Amino acid sequence: MSIQRAVPFQTTIFVKDHCICLHAQRAARALARRFDKAMKPFGLTNGQFSLLMSLNRPEPPPLSAVADLLAMDRTTLTAALKPLERDGLLKVIPSEKDRRARLLLLTDAGLDVLARALPVWKSEHEALDKEMPQGDMDRLRQDLRRIG
């Protein structure tokens, strides 16, 4: 029995080979797995490492600034903060300027875990740089910043 297709199979192959979103998603999942494994000894995921690193500032940032930096909506960020706050790696504090606003404060424990995890993060990036042709990683970073 033959099924007549509205979209030819060759189109599926074309989309698989050319879809930038698919390739970005696949690469993001592979990178997430790689960095999750690297961050596991510190009790972090790669996303938690990035979130904690985004708090490493001279002054505690407001929730909205961190959400913007990480391209997350506030609800998703709030959910991501809960386990880190529970583990004592950050505190959510009211702003002195606007008591309704919340600031995100990296604790001493949060700073400590970042300091211990950072050499592993650097090592993973150095390995990635060696796996890619010379200069391609810098170009990839630039192109990704342009998109996002």
GUMAR-771393 format. One record per residue: x, y, z of N, C-alpha, C in turn; residue number from 1. Coordinates in steps of 0.001 Angstrom, whole numbers. Example, Ala and Ser with C-alpha at 12.3 -4.5 7.8 and 13.67 -1.06 7.14 Angstrom:
! GUMAR-771393
site n.east: 13190	n.north: -5690	n.up: 7800	ca.east: 12300	ca.north: -4500	ca.up: 7800	c.east: 13200	c.north: -3300	c.up: 7800	seq: 1
site n.east: 12850	n.north: -2250	n.up: 7080	ca.east: 13670	ca.north: -1060	ca.up: 7140	c.east: 12900	c.north: 30	c.up: 7870	seq: 2
This chain:
! GUMAR-771393
site n.east: 847	n.north: -1175	n.up: 0	ca.east: 0	ca.north: 0	ca.up: 0	c.east: 895	c.north: 1241	c.up: 0	seq: 1
site n.east: 668	n.north: 2130	n.up: -914	ca.east: 1454	ca.north: 3344	ca.up: -1034	c.east: 703	c.north: 4515	c.up: -413	seq: 2
site n.east: 1433	n.north: 5282	n.up: 379	ca.east: 835	ca.north: 6469	ca.up: 990	c.east: 1321	c.north: 7682	c.up: 213	seq: 3
site n.east: 370	n.north: 8464	n.up: -231	ca.east: 730	ca.north: 9683	ca.up: -943	c.east: 1074	c.north: 10761	c.up: 89	seq: 4
site n.east: 2229	n.north: 11337	n.up: -39	ca.east: 2699	ca.north: 12316	ca.up: 932	c.east: 2538	c.north: 13732	c.up: 404	seq: 5
site n.east: 2029	n.north: 14608	n.up: 1276	ca.east: 1891	ca.north: 16015	ca.up: 905	c.east: 3256	c.north: 16695	c.up: 902	seq: 6
site n.east: 4147	n.north: 16197	n.up: 1756	ca.east: 5512	ca.north: 16722	ca.up: 1825	c.east: 6444	c.north: 15571	c.up: 1455	seq: 7
site n.east: 7177	n.north: 15702	n.up: 361	ca.east: 8068	ca.north: 14618	ca.up: -64	c.east: 9150	c.north: 14334	c.up: 980	seq: 8
site n.east: 9576	n.north: 13077	n.up: 1064	ca.east: 10609	ca.north: 12672	ca.up: 2003	c.east: 11900	c.north: 13455	c.up: 1781	seq: 9
site n.east: 12208	n.north: 13786	n.up: 537	ca.east: 13411	ca.north: 14576	ca.up: 240	c.east: 13378	c.north: 15925	c.up: 968	seq: 10
site n.east: 12182	n.north: 16456	n.up: 1172	ca.east: 12048	ca.north: 17712	ca.up: 1915	c.east: 12449	c.north: 17501	c.up: 3369	seq: 11
site n.east: 12095	n.north: 16355	n.up: 3922	ca.east: 12493	ca.north: 16023	ca.up: 5295	c.east: 14011	c.north: 15993	c.up: 5416	seq: 12
site n.east: 14651	n.north: 15361	n.up: 4456	ca.east: 16115	ca.north: 15287	ca.up: 4450	c.east: 16710	c.north: 16693	c.up: 4323	seq: 13
site n.east: 16146	n.north: 17507	n.up: 3444	ca.east: 16622	ca.north: 18878	ca.up: 3258	c.east: 16518	c.north: 19666	c.up: 4567	seq: 14
site n.east: 15368	n.north: 19567	n.up: 5231	ca.east: 15166	ca.north: 20297	ca.up: 6495	c.east: 16159	c.north: 19790	c.up: 7541	seq: 15
site n.east: 16329	n.north: 18478	n.up: 7631	ca.east: 17285	ca.north: 17908	ca.up: 8594	c.east: 18690	c.north: 18466	c.up: 8366	seq: 16
site n.east: 19075	n.north: 18594	n.up: 7124	ca.east: 20426	ca.north: 19052	ca.up: 6807	c.east: 20602	c.north: 20564	c.up: 6900	seq: 17
site n.east: 19516	n.north: 21333	n.up: 6793	ca.east: 19640	ca.north: 22783	ca.up: 6703	c.east: 19020	c.north: 23576	c.up: 7854	seq: 18
site n.east: 18235	n.north: 22937	n.up: 8690	ca.east: 17514	ca.north: 23668	ca.up: 9734	c.east: 18469	c.north: 24135	c.up: 10836	seq: 19
site n.east: 18712	n.north: 25416	n.up: 10895	ca.east: 19624	ca.north: 25981	ca.up: 11887	c.east: 19092	c.north: 25764	c.up: 13301	seq: 20
site n.east: 17787	n.north: 25810	n.up: 13472	ca.east: 17191	ca.north: 25590	ca.up: 14791	c.east: 17463	c.north: 24154	c.up: 15257	seq: 21
site n.east: 17274	n.north: 23187	n.up: 14387	ca.east: 17557	ca.north: 21797	ca.up: 14734	c.east: 19021	c.north: 21624	c.up: 15124	seq: 22
site n.east: 19935	n.north: 22178	n.up: 14317	ca.east: 21365	ca.north: 22038	ca.up: 14601	c.east: 21730	c.north: 22740	c.up: 15912	seq: 23
site n.east: 21144	n.north: 23890	n.up: 16170	ca.east: 21408	ca.north: 24610	ca.up: 17422	c.east: 20876	c.north: 23815	c.up: 18619	seq: 24
site n.east: 19687	n.north: 23235	n.up: 18477	ca.east: 19116	ca.north: 22433	ca.up: 19566	c.east: 19964	c.north: 21198	c.up: 19848	seq: 25
site n.east: 20389	n.north: 20515	n.up: 18799	ca.east: 21231	ca.north: 19325	ca.up: 18987	c.east: 22538	c.north: 19697	c.up: 19666	seq: 26
site n.east: 23163	n.north: 20773	n.up: 19193	ca.east: 24428	ca.north: 21214	ca.up: 19788	c.east: 24216	c.north: 21643	c.up: 21235	seq: 27
site n.east: 23128	n.north: 22351	n.up: 21502	ca.east: 22844	ca.north: 22801	ca.up: 22872	c.east: 22662	c.north: 21608	c.up: 23804	seq: 28
site n.east: 21956	n.north: 20584	n.up: 23356	ca.east: 21758	ca.north: 19395	ca.up: 24196	c.east: 23089	c.north: 18677	c.up: 24442	seq: 29
site n.east: 23919	n.north: 18557	n.up: 23414	ca.east: 25222	ca.north: 17893	ca.up: 23574	c.east: 26114	c.north: 18685	c.up: 24524	seq: 30
site n.east: 26131	n.north: 20000	n.up: 24362	ca.east: 26926	ca.north: 20839	ca.up: 25263	c.east: 26391	c.north: 20783	c.up: 26687	seq: 31
site n.east: 25084	n.north: 20790	n.up: 26835	ca.east: 24478	ca.north: 20714	ca.up: 28169	c.east: 24877	c.north: 19407	c.up: 28855	seq: 32
site n.east: 24823	n.north: 18286	n.up: 28121	ca.east: 25229	ca.north: 17008	ca.up: 28706	c.east: 26699	c.north: 17040	c.up: 29131	seq: 33
site n.east: 27535	n.north: 17590	n.up: 28271	ca.east: 28978	ca.north: 17659	ca.up: 28552	c.east: 29254	c.north: 18489	c.up: 29804	seq: 34
site n.east: 28636	n.north: 19669	n.up: 29876	ca.east: 28899	ca.north: 20545	ca.up: 31016	c.east: 28145	c.north: 20098	c.up: 32268	seq: 35
site n.east: 27002	n.north: 19429	n.up: 32112	ca.east: 26334	ca.north: 18836	ca.up: 33276	c.east: 27258	c.north: 17811	c.up: 33931	seq: 36
site n.east: 27876	n.north: 16983	n.up: 33108	ca.east: 28802	ca.north: 15971	ca.up: 33627	c.east: 29993	c.north: 16637	c.up: 34333	seq: 37
site n.east: 30505	n.north: 17708	n.up: 33739	ca.east: 31650	ca.north: 18409	ca.up: 34326	c.east: 31288	c.north: 19086	c.up: 35653	seq: 38
site n.east: 30054	n.north: 19579	n.up: 35769	ca.east: 29631	ca.north: 20301	ca.up: 36974	c.east: 29079	c.north: 19388	c.up: 38067	seq: 39
site n.east: 28815	n.north: 18137	n.up: 37723	ca.east: 28207	ca.north: 17205	ca.up: 38686	c.east: 29003	c.north: 17071	c.up: 39986	seq: 40
site n.east: 30342	n.north: 16989	n.up: 39953	ca.east: 31084	ca.north: 16873	ca.up: 41221	c.east: 30864	c.north: 18059	c.up: 42172	seq: 41
site n.east: 30377	n.north: 19165	n.up: 41661	ca.east: 30143	ca.north: 20352	ca.up: 42485	c.east: 28677	c.north: 20474	c.up: 42892	seq: 42
site n.east: 27894	n.north: 19471	n.up: 42514	ca.east: 26476	ca.north: 19477	ca.up: 42850	c.east: 25668	c.north: 20454	c.up: 42022	seq: 43
site n.east: 26181	n.north: 20802	n.up: 40838	ca.east: 25530	ca.north: 21774	ca.up: 39960	c.east: 25229	c.north: 21169	c.up: 38598	seq: 44
site n.east: 24275	n.north: 21775	n.up: 37926	ca.east: 24096	ca.north: 21544	ca.up: 36495	c.east: 24791	c.north: 22689	c.up: 35773	seq: 45
site n.east: 24944	n.north: 22556	n.up: 34471	ca.east: 25560	ca.north: 23659	ca.up: 33717	c.east: 24717	c.north: 24924	c.up: 33820	seq: 46
site n.east: 23392	n.north: 24776	n.up: 33832	ca.east: 22514	ca.north: 25937	ca.up: 33960	c.east: 22662	c.north: 26619	c.up: 35306	seq: 47
site n.east: 22826	n.north: 25832	n.up: 36361	ca.east: 23020	ca.north: 26414	ca.up: 37688	c.east: 24359	c.north: 27126	c.up: 37783	seq: 48
site n.east: 25390	n.north: 26557	n.up: 37159	ca.east: 26689	ca.north: 27228	ca.up: 37120	c.east: 26553	c.north: 28592	c.up: 36449	seq: 49
site n.east: 25891	n.north: 28626	n.up: 35293	ca.east: 25707	ca.north: 29890	ca.up: 34572	c.east: 24895	c.north: 30881	c.up: 35393	seq: 50
site n.east: 23864	n.north: 30386	n.up: 36062	ca.east: 23034	ca.north: 31264	ca.up: 36888	c.east: 23857	c.north: 31851	c.up: 38036	seq: 51
site n.east: 24601	n.north: 31007	n.up: 38740	ca.east: 25438	ca.north: 31510	ca.up: 39831	c.east: 26485	c.north: 32493	c.up: 39313	seq: 52
site n.east: 27093	n.north: 32172	n.up: 38171	ca.east: 28107	ca.north: 33074	ca.up: 37609	c.east: 27485	c.north: 34418	c.up: 37247	seq: 53
site n.east: 26237	n.north: 34412	n.up: 36826	ca.east: 25577	ca.north: 35676	ca.up: 36469	c.east: 25342	c.north: 36555	c.up: 37691	seq: 54
site n.east: 25431	n.north: 35981	n.up: 38892	ca.east: 25266	ca.north: 36749	ca.up: 40129	c.east: 26586	c.north: 37278	c.up: 40663	seq: 55
site n.east: 27681	n.north: 36867	n.up: 40083	ca.east: 29011	ca.north: 37268	ca.up: 40539	c.east: 29314	c.north: 38686	c.up: 40043	seq: 56
site n.east: 28743	n.north: 39650	n.up: 40752	ca.east: 28835	ca.north: 41060	ca.up: 40376	c.east: 29163	c.north: 41882	c.up: 41609	seq: 57
site n.east: 29645	n.north: 43100	n.up: 41409	ca.east: 29946	ca.north: 43959	ca.up: 42568	c.east: 28717	c.north: 44238	c.up: 43447	seq: 58
site n.east: 27561	n.north: 44337	n.up: 42816	ca.east: 26304	ca.north: 44575	ca.up: 43544	c.east: 25299	c.north: 43503	c.up: 43159	seq: 59
site n.east: 24477	n.north: 43064	n.up: 44101	ca.east: 23464	ca.north: 42058	ca.up: 43761	c.east: 22524	c.north: 42571	c.up: 42673	seq: 60
site n.east: 22349	n.north: 41793	n.up: 41612	ca.east: 21480	ca.north: 42234	ca.up: 40519	c.east: 20007	c.north: 41973	c.up: 40827	seq: 61
site n.east: 19126	n.north: 42748	n.up: 40204	ca.east: 17697	ca.north: 42451	ca.up: 40330	c.east: 17344	c.north: 41222	c.up: 39493	seq: 62
site n.east: 16281	n.north: 40573	n.up: 39893	ca.east: 15782	ca.north: 39382	ca.up: 39212	c.east: 15623	c.north: 39635	c.up: 37713	seq: 63
site n.east: 15069	n.north: 40766	n.up: 37351	ca.east: 14797	ca.north: 41053	ca.up: 35938	c.east: 16080	c.north: 41124	c.up: 35108	seq: 64
site n.east: 17158	n.north: 41680	n.up: 35670	ca.east: 18421	ca.north: 41781	ca.up: 34926	c.east: 19011	c.north: 40396	c.up: 34673	seq: 65
site n.east: 18896	n.north: 39508	n.up: 35651	ca.east: 19416	ca.north: 38156	ca.up: 35488	c.east: 18561	c.north: 37386	c.up: 34479	seq: 66
site n.east: 17259	n.north: 37562	n.up: 34557	ca.east: 16365	ca.north: 36909	ca.up: 33594	c.east: 16707	c.north: 37357	c.up: 32173	seq: 67
site n.east: 16949	n.north: 38636	n.up: 31980	ca.east: 17315	ca.north: 39152	ca.up: 30657	c.east: 18640	c.north: 38557	c.up: 30185	seq: 68
site n.east: 19637	n.north: 38546	n.up: 31063	ca.east: 20952	ca.north: 38024	ca.up: 30698	c.east: 20875	c.north: 36570	c.up: 30275	seq: 69
site n.east: 20091	n.north: 35787	n.up: 31004	ca.east: 19998	ca.north: 34356	ca.up: 30733	c.east: 18896	c.north: 34005	c.up: 29736	seq: 70
site n.east: 18221	n.north: 35006	n.up: 29208	ca.east: 17127	ca.north: 34816	ca.up: 28242	c.east: 16062	c.north: 33874	c.up: 28812	seq: 71
site n.east: 15674	n.north: 34142	n.up: 30058	ca.east: 14653	ca.north: 33341	ca.up: 30741	c.east: 13514	c.north: 34257	c.up: 31149	seq: 72
site n.east: 12321	n.north: 33696	n.up: 31235	ca.east: 11249	ca.north: 34499	ca.up: 31806	c.east: 11384	c.north: 34431	c.up: 33326	seq: 73
site n.east: 10770	n.north: 35401	n.up: 33997	ca.east: 10932	ca.north: 35517	ca.up: 35453	c.east: 10413	c.north: 34282	c.up: 36192	seq: 74
site n.east: 9356	n.north: 33676	n.up: 35714	ca.east: 8790	ca.north: 32495	ca.up: 36373	c.east: 9779	c.north: 31330	c.up: 36320	seq: 75
site n.east: 10390	n.north: 31120	n.up: 35162	ca.east: 11365	ca.north: 30041	ca.up: 35004	c.east: 12592	c.north: 30312	c.up: 35870	seq: 76
site n.east: 13048	n.north: 31559	n.up: 35882	ca.east: 14195	ca.north: 31919	ca.up: 36712	c.east: 13875	c.north: 31694	c.up: 38188	seq: 77
site n.east: 12713	n.north: 32116	n.up: 38623	ca.east: 12328	ca.north: 31944	ca.up: 40025	c.east: 12362	c.north: 30461	c.up: 40411	seq: 78
site n.east: 11869	n.north: 29602	n.up: 39536	ca.east: 11900	ca.north: 28157	ca.up: 39802	c.east: 13342	c.north: 27642	c.up: 39862	seq: 79
site n.east: 14201	n.north: 28160	n.up: 38991	ca.east: 15603	ca.north: 27728	ca.up: 38959	c.east: 16368	c.north: 28198	c.up: 40197	seq: 80
site n.east: 15934	n.north: 29299	n.up: 40789	ca.east: 16605	ca.north: 29843	ca.up: 41972	c.east: 16343	c.north: 29013	c.up: 43226	seq: 81
site n.east: 15170	n.north: 28410	n.up: 43314	ca.east: 14741	ca.north: 27729	ca.up: 44545	c.east: 15734	c.north: 26687	c.up: 45065	seq: 82
site n.east: 16205	n.north: 25736	n.up: 44228	ca.east: 17151	ca.north: 24754	ca.up: 44788	c.east: 18488	c.north: 25382	c.up: 45196	seq: 83
site n.east: 18914	n.north: 26408	n.up: 44480	ca.east: 20171	ca.north: 27079	ca.up: 44818	c.east: 20033	c.north: 27859	c.up: 46124	seq: 84
site n.east: 18875	n.north: 28439	n.up: 46324	ca.east: 18609	ca.north: 29151	ca.up: 47572	c.east: 18510	c.north: 28136	c.up: 48719	seq: 85
site n.east: 17810	n.north: 27040	n.up: 48476	ca.east: 17674	ca.north: 25987	ca.up: 49494	c.east: 19045	c.north: 25442	c.up: 49907	seq: 86
site n.east: 19967	n.north: 25338	n.up: 48933	ca.east: 21309	ca.north: 24819	ca.up: 49208	c.east: 22245	c.north: 25878	c.up: 49783	seq: 87
site n.east: 21733	n.north: 27098	n.up: 49972	ca.east: 22520	ca.north: 28158	ca.up: 50597	c.east: 23537	c.north: 28819	c.up: 49675	seq: 88
site n.east: 23356	n.north: 28676	n.up: 48351	ca.east: 24303	ca.north: 29249	ca.up: 47395	c.east: 23951	c.north: 30682	c.up: 47003	seq: 89
site n.east: 22719	n.north: 31075	n.up: 47247	ca.east: 22283	ca.north: 32437	ca.up: 46970	c.east: 21163	c.north: 32808	c.up: 47931	seq: 90
site n.east: 20928	n.north: 34096	n.up: 48028	ca.east: 19804	ca.north: 34611	ca.up: 48812	c.east: 19018	c.north: 35569	c.up: 47933	seq: 91
site n.east: 17712	n.north: 35561	n.up: 48090	ca.east: 16837	ca.north: 36535	ca.up: 47440	c.east: 16502	c.north: 37549	c.up: 48520	seq: 92
site n.east: 16908	n.north: 38807	n.up: 48273	ca.east: 16729	ca.north: 39847	ca.up: 49291	c.east: 15935	c.north: 41008	c.up: 48703	seq: 93
site n.east: 15207	n.north: 41737	n.up: 49541	ca.east: 14488	ca.north: 42913	ca.up: 49028	c.east: 15470	c.north: 44044	c.up: 48724	seq: 94
site n.east: 15148	n.north: 44807	n.up: 47722	ca.east: 15953	ca.north: 45982	ca.up: 47377	c.east: 15692	c.north: 47081	c.up: 48401	seq: 95
site n.east: 16737	n.north: 47771	n.up: 48796	ca.east: 16562	ca.north: 48890	ca.up: 49725	c.east: 15884	c.north: 50070	c.up: 49037	seq: 96
site n.east: 16074	n.north: 50193	n.up: 47723	ca.east: 15487	ca.north: 51309	ca.up: 46965	c.east: 14009	c.north: 51096	c.up: 46676	seq: 97
site n.east: 13653	n.north: 49837	n.up: 46409	ca.east: 12267	ca.north: 49500	ca.up: 46081	c.east: 11954	c.north: 48173	c.up: 46759	seq: 98
site n.east: 11250	n.north: 48201	n.up: 47859	ca.east: 10997	ca.north: 47014	ca.up: 48667	c.east: 10237	c.north: 45922	c.up: 47896	seq: 99
site n.east: 9592	n.north: 46291	n.up: 46798	ca.east: 8903	ca.north: 45280	ca.up: 45980	c.east: 9874	c.north: 44508	c.up: 45108	seq: 100
site n.east: 10986	n.north: 45128	n.up: 44765	ca.east: 11985	ca.north: 44497	ca.up: 43892	c.east: 12823	c.north: 43508	c.up: 44694	seq: 101
site n.east: 13240	n.north: 42432	n.up: 44034	ca.east: 14073	ca.north: 41416	ca.up: 44663	c.east: 15454	c.north: 41416	c.up: 44011	seq: 102
site n.east: 16484	n.north: 41335	n.up: 44860	ca.east: 17868	ca.north: 41256	ca.up: 44407	c.east: 18391	c.north: 39853	c.up: 44690	seq: 103
site n.east: 19350	n.north: 39422	n.up: 43887	ca.east: 19911	ca.north: 38081	ca.up: 44016	c.east: 21350	c.north: 38184	c.up: 44514	seq: 104
site n.east: 21571	n.north: 37661	n.up: 45706	ca.east: 22862	ca.north: 37772	ca.up: 46375	c.east: 23560	c.north: 36414	c.up: 46399	seq: 105
site n.east: 24736	n.north: 36362	n.up: 45833	ca.east: 25563	ca.north: 35167	ca.up: 45880	c.east: 26152	c.north: 35062	c.up: 47282	seq: 106
site n.east: 25970	n.north: 33932	n.up: 47939	ca.east: 26485	ca.north: 33744	ca.up: 49297	c.east: 27951	c.north: 33316	c.up: 49249	seq: 107
site n.east: 28577	n.north: 33254	n.up: 50423	ca.east: 29954	ca.north: 32758	ca.up: 50496	c.east: 30039	c.north: 31323	c.up: 49975	seq: 108
site n.east: 29027	n.north: 30507	n.up: 50288	ca.east: 29002	ca.north: 29129	ca.up: 49785	c.east: 28875	c.north: 29117	c.up: 48262	seq: 109
site n.east: 28083	n.north: 30035	n.up: 47711	ca.east: 27947	ca.north: 30149	ca.up: 46267	c.east: 29251	c.north: 30573	c.up: 45615	seq: 110
site n.east: 29932	n.north: 31527	n.up: 46225	ca.east: 31235	ca.north: 31963	ca.up: 45711	c.east: 32245	c.north: 30820	c.up: 45762	seq: 111
site n.east: 32194	n.north: 30047	n.up: 46852	ca.east: 33117	ca.north: 28927	ca.up: 47005	c.east: 32905	c.north: 27873	c.up: 45920	seq: 112
site n.east: 31652	n.north: 27508	n.up: 45671	ca.east: 31398	ca.north: 26488	ca.up: 44650	c.east: 31773	c.north: 27012	c.up: 43259	seq: 113
site n.east: 31555	n.north: 28287	n.up: 43012	ca.east: 31982	ca.north: 28861	ca.up: 41719	c.east: 33497	c.north: 28794	c.up: 41574	seq: 114
site n.east: 34215	n.north: 29149	n.up: 42631	ca.east: 35682	ca.north: 29137	ca.up: 42587	c.east: 36215	c.north: 27722	c.up: 42344	seq: 115
site n.east: 35558	n.north: 26726	n.up: 42913	ca.east: 36006	ca.north: 25342	ca.up: 42723	c.east: 35614	c.north: 24813	c.up: 41346	seq: 116
site n.east: 34469	n.north: 25232	n.up: 40828	ca.east: 33978	ca.north: 24739	ca.up: 39536	c.east: 34626	c.north: 25450	c.up: 38350	seq: 117
site n.east: 35072	n.north: 26660	n.up: 38547	ca.east: 35598	ca.north: 27458	ca.up: 37428	c.east: 36760	c.north: 26789	c.up: 36694	seq: 118
site n.east: 37748	n.north: 26199	n.up: 37378	ca.east: 38834	ca.north: 25545	ca.up: 36624	c.east: 38333	c.north: 24402	c.up: 35731	seq: 119
site n.east: 37317	n.north: 23688	n.up: 36174	ca.east: 36748	ca.north: 22605	ca.up: 35359	c.east: 36033	c.north: 23196	c.up: 34148	seq: 120
site n.east: 35287	n.north: 24276	n.up: 34362	ca.east: 34613	ca.north: 24972	ca.up: 33253	c.east: 35649	c.north: 25427	c.up: 32220	seq: 121
site n.east: 36742	n.north: 26026	n.up: 32706	ca.east: 37797	ca.north: 26489	ca.up: 31797	c.east: 38406	c.north: 25325	c.up: 31030	seq: 122
site n.east: 38643	n.north: 24232	n.up: 31712	ca.east: 39226	ca.north: 23052	ca.up: 31082	c.east: 38321	c.north: 22499	c.up: 29980	seq: 123
site n.east: 37033	n.north: 22455	n.up: 30244	ca.east: 36076	ca.north: 21987	ca.up: 29230	c.east: 36092	c.north: 22902	c.up: 28007	seq: 124
site n.east: 36177	n.north: 24207	n.up: 28234	ca.east: 36214	ca.north: 25142	ca.up: 27109	c.east: 37512	c.north: 25013	c.up: 26322	seq: 125
site n.east: 38615	n.north: 24820	n.up: 27013	ca.east: 39886	ca.north: 24620	ca.up: 26313	c.east: 39822	c.north: 23362	c.up: 25449	seq: 126
site n.east: 39216	n.north: 22312	n.up: 25977	ca.east: 39073	ca.north: 21070	ca.up: 25206	c.east: 38187	c.north: 21293	c.up: 23984	seq: 127
site n.east: 37083	n.north: 22019	n.up: 24167	ca.east: 36211	ca.north: 22326	ca.up: 23026	c.east: 36942	c.north: 23137	c.up: 21968	seq: 128
site n.east: 37716	n.north: 24125	n.up: 22409	ca.east: 38474	ca.north: 24953	ca.up: 21464	c.east: 39432	c.north: 24098	c.up: 20637	seq: 129
site n.east: 40032	n.north: 23088	n.up: 21264	ca.east: 40966	ca.north: 22205	ca.up: 20548	c.east: 40234	c.north: 21274	c.up: 19581	seq: 130
site n.east: 38986	n.north: 20941	n.up: 19890	ca.east: 38211	ca.north: 20039	ca.up: 19036	c.east: 37714	c.north: 20726	c.up: 17766	seq: 131
site n.east: 37651	n.north: 22036	n.up: 17785	ca.east: 37144	ca.north: 22799	ca.up: 16637	c.east: 38317	c.north: 23368	c.up: 15850	seq: 132
site n.east: 38127	n.north: 23585	n.up: 14554	ca.east: 39178	ca.north: 24229	ca.up: 13763	c.east: 39539	c.north: 25598	c.up: 14344	seq: 133
site n.east: 40777	n.north: 25973	n.up: 14179	ca.east: 41301	ca.north: 27214	ca.up: 14748	c.east: 40416	c.north: 28418	c.up: 14425	seq: 134
site n.east: 40031	n.north: 29150	n.up: 15449	ca.east: 39255	ca.north: 30372	ca.up: 15267	c.east: 37760	c.north: 30175	c.up: 15147	seq: 135
site n.east: 37321	n.north: 28941	n.up: 14923	ca.east: 35891	ca.north: 28713	ca.up: 14718	c.east: 35066	c.north: 28960	c.up: 15977	seq: 136
site n.east: 35613	n.north: 28692	n.up: 17145	ca.east: 34847	ca.north: 28880	ca.up: 18387	c.east: 34570	c.north: 30365	c.up: 18628	seq: 137
site n.east: 35558	n.north: 31204	n.up: 18383	ca.east: 35319	ca.north: 32644	ca.up: 18547	c.east: 34265	c.north: 33130	c.up: 17565	seq: 138
site n.east: 34335	n.north: 32639	n.up: 16350	ca.east: 33334	ca.north: 33005	ca.up: 15340	c.east: 31952	c.north: 32496	c.up: 15750	seq: 139
site n.east: 31893	n.north: 31275	n.up: 16252	ca.east: 30620	ca.north: 30712	ca.up: 16709	c.east: 30037	c.north: 31545	c.up: 17840	seq: 140
site n.east: 30872	n.north: 31943	n.up: 18800	ca.east: 30385	ca.north: 32783	ca.up: 19905	c.east: 29810	c.north: 34103	c.up: 19370	seq: 141
site n.east: 30521	n.north: 34707	n.up: 18448	ca.east: 30041	ca.north: 35972	ca.up: 17864	c.east: 28714	c.north: 35774	c.up: 17152	seq: 142
site n.east: 28623	n.north: 34731	n.up: 16361	ca.east: 27392	ca.north: 34479	ca.up: 15610	c.east: 26225	c.north: 34178	c.up: 16551	seq: 143
site n.east: 26462	n.north: 33399	n.up: 17585	ca.east: 25404	ca.north: 33079	ca.up: 18546	c.east: 24937	c.north: 34336	c.up: 19296	seq: 144
site n.east: 25876	n.north: 35207	n.up: 19651	ca.east: 25488	ca.north: 36477	ca.up: 20313	c.east: 24633	c.north: 37318	c.up: 19380	seq: 145
site n.east: 24934	n.north: 37278	n.up: 18109	ca.east: 24159	ca.north: 38034	ca.up: 17132	c.east: 22716	c.north: 37521	c.up: 17057	seq: 146
site n.east: 22554	n.north: 36198	n.up: 17149	ca.east: 21218	ca.north: 35606	ca.up: 17102	c.east: 20452	c.north: 35871	c.up: 18396	seq: 147
site n.east: 21126	n.north: 35696	n.up: 19531	ca.east: 20422	ca.north: 35775	ca.up: 20807	c.east: 20729	c.north: 37010	c.up: 21557	seq: 148
